[in-house]
Amino acid sequence: MKAVPHAQRGQAMSEFIIALVVLVPVFLAVSYLGRYGDLQQRAQQASRYAAFQRAMQPDVKQLSDSTIADQMRARFFLDHDALSKDGLLRSDDSAAKFKDDKDQPALWRDLTGKALLKDPSQVTLQWGTASIGTANKDVGYVSKLIGKPITDGRLAMVELNVFNRLDLAKANPANMKIGAAMAAVGGGLGSSGSADTASTAANVNLSSRLIPNFVEQVLGLAIGLFEKDSPDFGCIKPDVVAAQDSKTTRLEGAPNNSACLH
């Protein structure tokens, strides 16, 4: 067996070093892409949450933009047990008291342990208008069907200001922005109580108007012979909205959803 010449051993070492120079940044980039990808997904979830919160409560006097932004930061950009050890959401959730990165998820840290998101205040929420109202043919049809207006939606735009660990050419690169946006429209089915909701839903559920009561009863009895929990044709039952405490009241309507309101 012949010994490997020193020149060949030196060439192999040189090739290995060159490969490391190329591969190490690639491995680091893949690791950080996963971290930034998780932040991007969280931004998408947060924008969806904010948009639907505003769609469900369009009155800024009842639910201000600053309150939605604060609750969004607390619920989406802190560790799961930062607010409460049981992990449950509460109406007074706030990120205002979190001034550092101690309660950031472990995945949102670089390889040295430094948080990519300095603190929750680095997450901003801005609003815009989404033109998806009656000008849209399908939305206009639904609005006419239910007999209630559907206005333009609100666009929630979430932006994260995070440390940039992908730029390895600079010792202190500028921060990078990660953003997401979501639009939601609401108000078309808004009602003053369970009875109003049932009346609105009846315009969509045509069986409640077109099928005579005796036909519904016959169909129910026939299906009941084979299926214990047979469907109640044309029946509209409201969702039960329970009181939060002794000082708050339920929405007007039946005390439970066992009876048909329409």
Secondary structure as the mmCIF struct_conf table of DSSP 4:
data_model
#
loop_
_struct_conf.conf_type_id
_struct_conf.id
_struct_conf.beg_label_comp_id
_struct_conf.beg_label_asym_id
_struct_conf.beg_label_seq_id
_struct_conf.end_label_comp_id
_struct_conf.end_label_asym_id
_struct_conf.end_label_seq_id
HELX_LH_PP_P HELX_LH_PP_P1 LYS A 2 PRO A 5
HELX_RH_AL_P HELX_RH_AL_P1 HIS A 6 MET A 56
TURN_TY1_P TURN_TY1_P1 VAL A 60 GLN A 62
BEND BEND1 LEU A 63 LEU A 63
HELX_RH_AL_P HELX_RH_AL_P2 ASP A 65 PHE A 76
BEND BEND2 PHE A 77 LEU A 78
TURN_TY1_P TURN_TY1_P2 HIS A 80 ASP A 81
BEND BEND3 ALA A 82 LEU A 83
TURN_TY1_P TURN_TY1_P3 LYS A 85 ASP A 86
TURN_TY1_P TURN_TY1_P4 SER A 91 ASP A 92
TURN_TY1_P TURN_TY1_P5 ALA A 96 LYS A 97
BEND BEND4 ASP A 100 ASP A 101
TURN_TY1_P TURN_TY1_P6 LYS A 102 ASP A 103
BEND BEND5 GLN A 104 GLN A 104
HELX_RH_3T_P HELX_RH_3T_P1 ALA A 106 TRP A 108
STRN STRN1 ARG A 109 ARG A 109
TURN_TY1_P TURN_TY1_P7 LEU A 111 THR A 112
BEND BEND6 GLY A 113 GLY A 113
STRN STRN2 ALA A 115 ALA A 115
BEND BEND7 LEU A 116 LEU A 117
HELX_RH_3T_P HELX_RH_3T_P2 PRO A 120 GLN A 122
STRN STRN3 VAL A 123 ALA A 130
BEND BEND8 GLY A 133 GLY A 133
TURN_TY1_P TURN_TY1_P8 THR A 134 ALA A 135
BEND BEND9 ASN A 136 ASN A 136
HELX_RH_AL_P HELX_RH_AL_P3 LYS A 137 ILE A 146
TURN_TY1_P TURN_TY1_P9 GLY A 147 GLY A 147
BEND BEND10 LYS A 148 LYS A 148
STRN STRN4 GLY A 153 VAL A 162
BEND BEND11 LEU A 166 LEU A 166
TURN_TY1_P TURN_TY1_P10 LEU A 168 ALA A 169
BEND BEND12 ALA A 171 ASN A 172
HELX_LH_PP_P HELX_LH_PP_P2 PRO A 173 ASN A 175
STRN STRN5 MET A 176 ALA A 184
TURN_TY1_P TURN_TY1_P11 GLY A 188 LEU A 189
BEND BEND13 SER A 192 GLY A 193
HELX_RH_AL_P HELX_RH_AL_P4 SER A 194 VAL A 204
TURN_TY1_P TURN_TY1_P12 LEU A 206 LEU A 206
HELX_RH_AL_P HELX_RH_AL_P5 SER A 207 LEU A 210
BEND BEND14 ILE A 211 ILE A 211
HELX_RH_AL_P HELX_RH_AL_P6 ASN A 213 GLY A 224
TURN_TY1_P TURN_TY1_P13 LEU A 225 PHE A 226
BEND BEND15 LYS A 228 ASP A 229
TURN_TY1_P TURN_TY1_P14 PHE A 233 GLY A 234
HELX_LH_PP_P HELX_LH_PP_P3 PRO A 238 VAL A 240
BEND BEND16 GLN A 244 ASP A 245
TURN_TY1_P TURN_TY1_P15 SER A 246 LYS A 247
BEND BEND17 THR A 248 THR A 248
HELX_LH_PP_P HELX_LH_PP_P4 ARG A 250 LEU A 251
BEND BEND18 GLU A 252 GLY A 253
BEND BEND19 PRO A 255 ALA A 259
#
